[in-house]
Amino acid sequence: MAAGTAPGGAELARLRHSAQNGIWIESLGAVALLLIAYALPSLLIDRWLRLEWIFRAILLGSFVVVVARTLQRRLLRPLRVVLTDEEMALAVERSAPGVKQALISSLQFDRELQAGVVTIESSALKAAVVADVRQRLAAIPFGDAIDGARVRKFGAAIAAAIVFFLSWAAIDARALGLWAARNLALASVEWPRYTTLDLADADSGQVRLPQGDALTVRVAVQGPVPDQVFVDFEFRGGERGSEAMSRTGDREFTWTIDAVLADMQLSLQGGDALPLPVTVTIVERPRIDELTVRVTYPSYMERDPELVPPTEGELRLPKGAVLSIAGKSQKALTDAFLLFGNDQKTALPRTPDGLSFGGDFSPAASGLLVIDVIDQDKLGAGTPPKLLLRVGDDKPPSIEFRLRGVGGAITTHARIPGDLKIKDDFGLRDVSTTFRAMVDQPPEKGRDPLPEEPFTAAAANFGSALTRSALRYETTAQVDLTQWNKVPDENSPENKIRPGMLLSLRFHAKDNFGPGDPHEGIGETLVFRVVTRERLTEELRRRQVEQRQELQRIAEEEQRALLELTETMNPATAGERRRQVEARLKAIARQQQALGRRVAFVGESYQRILWEYENNRLWEANQVRQVESLIPTPLQQLAKDAFPATARQVDSFVLTPEEATRTAAVEGYRDIQRRLAAILKHMEQAENLAALIEELRTVIKLENDAIRDVQARVRARENDIFSPNKPDPPKPDRPKEKK
């Protein structure tokens, strides 16, 4: 019999295929149930706890192990079992007890008949059994050999899994994708957050901050607002901490640190939002170095360009002036500009390397000029240079003239010297002097006042020439009255300035302001009373006597101080009275210092008297120098050296009560007395000299008057001889002799 003709062979083959399909269905159904069992808890746990990669890997590994064991037990092991016809026949006979062993017996008998195997059983009997089974095949329930309910149950599990995941995808495909990516592919994607934190003041988490500046971090919240947001910080040195941020708005939190000195890392956390990292890097602000500000003045001022000193804070400029500004920075710049006033911004061109900048600026009005830069970190200069510009606000020159060696009363041939100081904002152009001489006549009732004389030009001798456009002019100046009074006789009508007049003198200065008329400054008007030589000499002698009397009083006080210093007991032997003795000695030292200051004042006052003698041409210059060497100069030396030295010696005697120290101090006091006595004697001689000089001048004047009288009489006689009918000329008045 040919192979494959065994009774029920085709039915058994179909049954074997169905069994294998059932194994696959059961295995896949079990895996589908396991996938649902893994998906639900892993979704809930990962969604709420946001598991890290390692924990998700452990869960996935556990799931894979369970699936592998399930497939091993339900798929691989059953598929390795060989399902022969006999095994299938036995399975059919177990599900159909009525068949008994006919099916398996027919299979065995058919195989023996096909092979021609001879056994004790009859071949006819075997063939009959085989034929009988073939006739009964339709009645044998082959399908009952497979547990259909079980197969349908696992098939339903597969369908349930498919429905589960399809429904999940339909409801929330994004959640399914995120779950699969995180829990099956172990990807680093994140679950969507209910709360999101963003920096309100920065586009990224990189903050570049100047060292020492305050740092303020503002966080904007999207979604549900958490009760608190925390910031975890770590400095480069390792210091760490955590602080709560302050809520400053409905959806804003703020955290501030007063001064940041080192790099730091921040992590902002709140609600279920992802931690927001912020990196703070300390950088240096751009620094403006080698700044130069050059002023180019308008052409009418005829001034060279000038550099503004770096320490200048206020700058006065004429209209039309141009500022040339240049500088450098230690960092590459993205912008350099000038800020002037409230809204004027002027860009300064930069060099290709971005480190240097420069440009011109012509201010039209006054205002504050700020020079600033912006670097690549979007930071400006920490202390940008500033200049307060005052444009067109020019003032007239200021003039200060201080008299030196002359008082309020002068003679007709005096010199008026002094120190002249003139300042101007934009430069000086000219300095001049004017004067006015008027009769000193007080107003009287019923008489019209004299008309006021105008000021006219006067010549002055300056110690140094004026440099054109100079901002300061400091020199000595002297006005000599002999330019108007050519005749030596002070009462001569030919002289413009005579005794009894008031002389007014003032200085003028013009600046470089333009292009219109320059400003003119006028100094204080100096008024002098013109007196006779006799009157001024008398006044100066009176002042000489006053200074001599003052010096005489100082000498007497010095004598009393010497006596007290000599008679005061030594502090070392004073016993209980030591403190009183020391206090008295200290008072003597202080008194000596005060006497020195008084001596210096007498010397200065006497020096001014001598200058007045010289400037009023009452004494010759050599006479003044001689008296100076005898009186003011020794007085200044005493005040500077002798008096302070003796005061220190007395103080030393208090500290170290040695008699040698007191002896040295006493000798110093006596030396001062001797020198004061000599100076007093010279003062008396100087007073007598002034009287002698004035008497001599009076005698000379009388002689000159007598000569002029004789000459007039001679001319009158000559006129009588040659013109007898002509009346005699009037005789000149002869001055009375001074007693």
PyMOL commands that set and color helices and strands:
alter all, ss='L'
color gray80, all
select helices_A, chain A and resi 9-49+53-80+85-95+97-99+102-115+123-139+142-145+148-183+299-301+481-483+533-567+571-573+575-615+621-630+632-655+659-722
alter helices_A, ss='H'
color red, helices_A
select strands_A, chain A and resi 196-199+206-210+215-222+230-235+240-244+246-249+252-257+264-269+276-283+288-296+306-307+314-317+322-329+333-340+344-347+356-361+367-375+386-391+398-403+409-410+415-423+428-439+456-458+461-462+472-480+501-511+520-522+526-530
alter strands_A, ss='S'
color yellow, strands_A
deselect
rebuild
show_as cartoon
